[in-house]
């Protein structure tokens, strides 16, 4: 089956009745006009697909309150309506700029999400010791990853007016070297420039490209060997970017990182209150996070919480660590397992 050929065939037909390039886009009014026409076309196509779906149902005697004894099923008609639905899908994909060449990749990524949600809701239970582990700057090297993404995006001229002025490449390198936070201020660029890059990072698969810290996989393996369930708790903005759920699961899958649950929360300690019926808080062996705000939230719930400062100087508190390896050492019975 040549899906790309079918997509191109449908796109060729679509262009006979609707063109996305019917203006030279020489003004903002023309750009907005094109966007409005595109949205109008999407609405018509979506409603058309709904209608074809109803036509498909009508090929079956599906109404339970009606008796249709002896009527033979017209299988060919049913299949024809399925093809009509598919052609509408191809047209919607065309208008929405769907990357048809990546369909298999995106399909299996979404399948992992569906399978995970089913397992979490129906199959998994937290009935024993567990650990709460953050992702960014704990398992994933967020600073190095987003700096590399920003360098790539700006070098490619992601913005219409080109990259920001100033020695921003040097600043990115300095941020990675020093381990300082990355934002518009530390980069010396405008908030608008940085917002564009962050939006691209979150919507174009940037989360899938983050490097993994060397001690991440051994640490999770060590937790698994101890018989602890691994609950990943992240504050990634899935409420504003639902695709980050899929990107995160794909990143975990590609890097073969063990876990049992993936939770999202702005207030991580409060997230545990949703599981008071099983006294989840009492099952937590420890939590680990790079953000002192969340560490304080955990400790406020009488949960042992490590503050991971990978590039910090640490302190007298024995729950401040500079690596996941140190957690293994301080928890005992884990010395030497990372070799």
URDA-V518518 format. One record per pair of residues at least 4 apart in sequence whose ideal C-beta (glycine too) atoms are under 6 Angstrom apart, sorted by sequence separation. I is the first residue (numbers start at 0). GAP is how many residues later the second one is. D is the distance in whole Angstrom. If there is no record, write none. Layout:
# URDA-V518518
I|GAP|D + I|GAP|D
This chain:
# URDA-V518518
13|4|6 + 14|4|6 + 91|4|6 + 101|4|5 + 102|4|6 + 117|4|6 + 118|4|5 + 119|4|5 + 125|4|6 + 133|4|4 + 134|4|5 + 135|4|5 + 140|4|6 + 150|4|6 + 163|4|6 + 173|4|6 + 181|4|6 + 188|4|4 + 190|4|6 + 198|4|6 + 199|4|5 + 211|4|5 + 214|4|5 + 236|4|5 + 243|4|6 + 24|5|5 + 56|5|6 + 92|5|4 + 118|5|6 + 134|5|5 + 136|5|5 + 152|5|4 + 156|5|5 + 174|5|5 + 183|5|5 + 188|5|6 + 200|5|3 + 222|5|5 + 251|5|5 + 274|5|4 + 288|5|4 + 297|5|4 + 314|5|5 + 320|5|4 + 24|6|5 + 135|6|4 + 179|6|6 + 237|6|5 + 264|6|4 + 288|6|5 + 298|6|5 + 313|6|5 + 320|6|6 + 327|6|4 + 328|6|6 + 22|7|5 + 60|7|4 + 174|7|5 + 183|7|5 + 222|7|5 + 237|7|5 + 297|7|4 + 235|8|5 + 262|8|6 + 271|8|6 + 313|8|6 + 153|9|4 + 271|9|5 + 183|10|4 + 219|10|6 + 294|10|5 + 286|11|5 + 294|12|5 + 309|12|6 + 305|13|5 + 306|13|5 + 307|13|6 + 308|13|6 + 324|13|6 + 291|15|6 + 305|15|5 + 170|16|5 + 286|16|6 + 170|17|6 + 58|18|5 + 285|18|4 + 286|18|4 + 287|18|4 + 289|18|5 + 58|19|4 + 167|19|6 + 283|19|5 + 280|20|6 + 287|20|6 + 150|21|5 + 305|21|6 + 58|22|6 + 165|22|5 + 17|23|6 + 55|25|4 + 146|25|5 + 163|25|4 + 54|26|5 + 237|26|5 + 267|26|5 + 231|27|5 + 146|28|6 + 268|28|4 + 146|29|5 + 163|29|5 + 229|29|5 + 267|29|6 + 268|29|5 + 229|30|5 + 230|30|4 + 231|30|5 + 232|30|5 + 228|31|4 + 234|31|6 + 51|32|4 + 143|32|5 + 268|32|5 + 51|33|5 + 223|34|5 + 146|35|6 + 232|35|5 + 51|36|6 + 158|37|6 + 206|37|6 + 219|37|6 + 219|38|5 + 48|39|4 + 142|39|6 + 201|39|5 + 207|39|5 + 47|40|5 + 206|40|4 + 207|42|5 + 44|43|6 + 207|43|5 + 211|43|5 + 152|44|5 + 44|46|5 + 44|47|5 + 149|47|5 + 152|47|6 + 148|52|5 + 41|53|5 + 40|54|5 + 145|55|6 + 37|57|6 + 148|57|5 + 227|57|6 + 144|65|4 + 144|66|6 + 143|67|6 + 139|70|4 + 140|70|4 + 140|72|6 + 9|77|6 + 13|77|6 + 138|77|4 + 9|80|4 + 13|80|6 + 9|81|6 + 6|83|6 + 10|83|5 + 130|92|5 + 6|93|5 + 130|97|5 + 134|97|6 + 129|98|6 + 128|99|5 + 129|99|4 + 130|99|6 + 131|99|5 + 132|99|5 + 134|99|4 + 129|101|5 + 131|101|5 + 218|105|4 + 221|106|6 + 214|108|5 + 214|109|4 + 214|110|5 + 221|112|5 + 221|115|6 + 217|120|5 + 178|132|3 + 112|133|5 + 112|136|6 + 108|137|5 + 111|137|5 + 108|141|5 + 131|152|6 + 137|152|6 + 129|153|5 + 136|153|4 + 125|154|6 + 128|154|6 + 129|154|6 + 130|154|5 + 130|155|6 + 131|155|4 + 132|155|5 + 133|155|4 + 128|156|5 + 137|170|6
